[in-house]
Amino acid sequence: MTDLETSMATIIAVFQKYSEREGDKHKLKKSELKDLLHDELPDLMEHVKDQAALDGLMESLDADGDAECDFQEFMTFVSVVTVCCHDFFEHEDE
């Protein structure tokens, strides 16, 4: 597989690893999302000091209002964070 194909497969595998823990295996419950963020993005989460901000993140990801995060909602989050990281590193080189 190419690097991009491997990255895509990894994102899917990480989502499934956490979503399969409880309830609907195609959606992340709030507790599963928190575990995923803390385990898989520890450097990013190190900068999140406010629990309310984390709760707000979950609410903002929940586009359909079902109190869970499906794969499309999760990918929106991954995309936004990736764009922010790209912008940060792009400006760091200047």
C-alpha positions as CSV (number, residue, x, y, z in Angstrom):
1,M,0.0,0.0,0.0
2,T,1.1,3.6,-0.5
3,D,1.7,5.9,2.4
4,L,-1.7,7.6,1.8
5,E,-3.5,4.2,1.6
6,T,-1.8,3.1,4.8
7,S,-2.8,6.3,6.6
8,M,-6.4,6.0,5.5
9,A,-6.5,2.3,6.7
10,T,-5.0,3.4,10.0
11,I,-7.6,6.1,10.6
12,I,-10.4,3.6,9.9
13,A,-8.7,1.0,12.2
14,V,-8.3,3.5,15.1
15,F,-11.9,4.6,14.8
16,Q,-13.1,1.0,14.9
17,K,-10.8,0.1,17.8
18,Y,-12.6,2.6,20.0
19,S,-16.1,2.5,18.5
20,E,-16.4,-1.3,19.1
21,R,-15.9,-1.0,22.9
22,E,-19.6,-0.3,23.7
23,G,-22.9,0.0,22.0
24,D,-23.1,0.9,18.3
25,K,-19.8,-0.3,16.7
26,H,-20.2,2.4,14.0
27,K,-20.3,5.3,16.4
28,L,-18.1,6.7,19.2
29,K,-19.8,7.4,22.5
30,K,-18.5,10.4,24.4
31,S,-16.3,8.2,26.7
32,E,-14.9,6.3,23.6
33,L,-14.1,9.6,21.9
34,K,-12.3,10.9,25.0
35,D,-10.3,7.7,25.3
36,L,-9.4,7.9,21.6
37,L,-8.3,11.5,21.9
38,H,-6.2,10.9,25.0
39,D,-4.6,7.7,23.7
40,E,-4.1,8.6,20.1
41,L,-3.4,12.3,20.3
42,P,-1.6,12.7,23.6
43,D,0.5,15.7,22.5
44,L,-2.6,17.6,21.3
45,M,-4.6,16.7,24.4
46,E,-1.8,17.9,26.6
47,H,-2.8,21.4,25.6
48,V,-6.5,21.0,26.4
49,K,-6.8,22.1,30.0
50,D,-10.5,22.8,30.1
51,Q,-12.9,19.9,30.4
52,A,-15.7,22.1,29.1
53,A,-13.7,22.7,25.9
54,L,-13.5,18.9,25.4
55,D,-17.3,18.6,26.0
56,G,-17.9,21.4,23.6
57,L,-15.8,19.6,21.0
58,M,-18.0,16.5,21.3
59,E,-21.1,18.6,20.9
60,S,-19.7,20.4,17.8
61,L,-18.7,17.1,16.2
62,D,-22.2,15.7,16.7
63,A,-23.8,17.1,13.5
64,D,-26.9,14.9,13.7
65,G,-27.5,15.4,17.4
66,D,-27.5,11.8,18.5
67,A,-24.9,12.3,21.3
68,E,-22.5,10.1,19.4
69,C,-19.8,10.6,16.8
70,D,-20.1,8.6,13.6
71,F,-17.2,8.1,11.2
72,Q,-18.1,11.1,9.0
73,E,-18.2,13.3,12.0
74,F,-14.9,11.9,13.2
75,M,-13.4,12.5,9.8
76,T,-14.5,16.1,10.0
77,F,-12.6,16.4,13.2
78,V,-9.5,14.7,11.8
79,S,-9.6,16.9,8.7
80,V,-9.9,20.2,10.7
81,V,-7.1,19.2,13.1
82,T,-4.9,18.2,10.1
83,V,-5.5,21.5,8.3
84,C,-4.6,23.4,11.5
85,C,-1.4,21.4,11.9
86,H,-0.5,22.0,8.3
87,D,-1.1,25.7,8.7
88,F,1.0,25.8,11.9
89,F,3.9,24.0,10.4
90,E,3.7,26.0,7.1
91,H,4.0,29.3,9.0
92,E,6.7,27.8,11.3
93,D,9.1,27.5,8.3
94,E,8.8,31.2,7.5
